[in-house]
Amino acid sequence: QVHLVESGGGSVQPGGSLRLSCVVSGDDERACVGWFRQVPGKEREWVSSFYAGTAYYSDSVTGRFTISRENDGNTMILRMNDLKPEDTGKYFCAVAAGGSFTYSLYVDQRCPYVFNTWGQGTQVTVSS
């Protein structure tokens, strides 16, 4: 079973930067790793995924955020630059173990599998 723990959130001014970390433990397959965010009262939003050796980003963060994997894939990093107030939210890392290939999932989150393991989330607040 995979277990995820995020850290690195905080409060920054617009234009600032943050580095989120997600420590991944456990032996289950990790077909995709990803980051999502959620604001109270709104649906969870896909931010970035790493699948089949390729990094993908939502249009709203492309060019500002970078996803990477360190420590032999056991730590997932999200570097966030030029932060904007609309980036405010609780950020969750997630892992998809694999299973049935679903094209609609790939379209929505650049991972064709269900993200079935989630961290507890870390808050990011961007405000002047």
C-alpha positions in Angstrom: 0.0 0.0 0.0 1.3 3.5 -0.9 1.3 6.3 1.7 1.8 10.0 0.8 2.9 12.9 3.0 3.0 16.5 1.6 4.9 19.4 3.0 6.1 22.8 1.9 3.0 24.9 1.7 2.7 28.4 3.1 1.8 32.0 2.5 3.6 34.1 -0.2 3.0 37.3 -2.0 2.1 37.4 -5.7 5.2 36.7 -7.8 6.7 34.5 -5.1 7.7 30.9 -5.2 7.1 27.7 -3.2 8.4 24.2 -3.3 6.0 21.4 -2.4 7.3 17.9 -1.5 5.5 14.6 -1.4 7.2 11.6 0.2 5.9 8.4 -1.3 6.3 5.2 0.6 5.1 1.7 -0.1 5.7 -1.0 -2.7 2.6 -0.7 -4.8 2.9 0.2 -8.5 3.0 3.9 -9.3 1.8 4.3 -12.9 1.3 8.0 -12.5 2.0 10.6 -9.9 0.3 14.0 -9.8 -0.7 17.2 -8.0 -4.2 18.6 -7.6 -5.6 21.6 -5.7 -8.9 22.5 -4.2 -10.5 25.7 -3.0 -13.5 25.4 -0.5 -16.7 25.2 -2.4 -15.1 24.3 -5.7 -14.2 21.0 -7.4 -10.7 19.6 -7.1 -8.6 20.8 -10.0 -5.8 18.9 -11.7 -2.5 20.8 -11.7 0.2 18.4 -13.0 1.0 14.8 -13.7 4.1 12.6 -14.4 3.2 9.7 -16.6 5.3 7.4 -18.9 8.4 9.6 -18.4 6.6 12.8 -19.4 5.5 15.8 -17.3 2.1 17.4 -18.0 0.6 20.7 -16.7 -2.7 22.4 -16.7 -2.9 25.5 -18.9 -3.2 27.7 -15.8 0.2 26.7 -14.5 2.2 25.9 -17.6 5.5 27.8 -17.7 5.3 28.5 -13.9 5.2 25.1 -12.2 7.5 22.2 -12.6 6.9 18.6 -11.4 9.9 16.3 -10.8 10.8 13.1 -8.9 13.8 12.7 -6.6 15.3 10.0 -4.4 14.7 7.2 -6.9 11.1 8.4 -7.3 10.2 8.3 -3.7 9.8 12.1 -3.4 7.6 14.1 -5.7 8.4 17.8 -6.0 6.2 20.6 -7.3 8.2 23.9 -7.9 5.8 26.8 -8.2 7.1 30.2 -9.5 5.4 33.5 -10.2 2.6 32.5 -7.9 -0.8 34.3 -8.4 -3.7 34.8 -6.0 -5.7 32.3 -8.1 -3.1 29.6 -7.2 -4.4 29.7 -3.6 -5.8 26.4 -2.4 -5.0 23.1 -0.7 -2.6 21.1 -2.7 -2.7 17.3 -2.8 -0.3 14.8 -4.2 -1.7 11.6 -5.6 -0.6 8.3 -7.1 -2.3 6.1 -9.6 -1.5 2.4 -9.3 -2.6 1.4 -12.8 -5.5 -0.7 -13.9 -7.9 -0.2 -16.8 -6.7 2.4 -19.4 -9.3 5.1 -19.6 -8.9 7.7 -22.3 -11.2 10.3 -20.7 -9.1 10.3 -17.6 -6.0 10.9 -19.7 -7.7 13.9 -21.3 -8.7 15.3 -18.0 -5.5 14.7 -15.9 -2.9 13.3 -18.4 -3.0 10.0 -16.6 -5.2 7.2 -17.9 -5.7 5.6 -14.5 -7.6 6.5 -11.4 -5.6 8.4 -8.8 -6.4 6.1 -5.9 -4.0 7.2 -3.2 -4.0 10.7 -1.8 -2.0 12.7 0.7 -3.5 14.9 3.4 -2.8 18.1 1.5 -0.8 21.3 2.2 -2.2 24.8 2.1 -0.9 27.4 -0.3 -2.0 31.0 0.1 -1.0 33.7 -2.3 -1.9 37.2 -1.1 -0.6 40.7 -0.9 
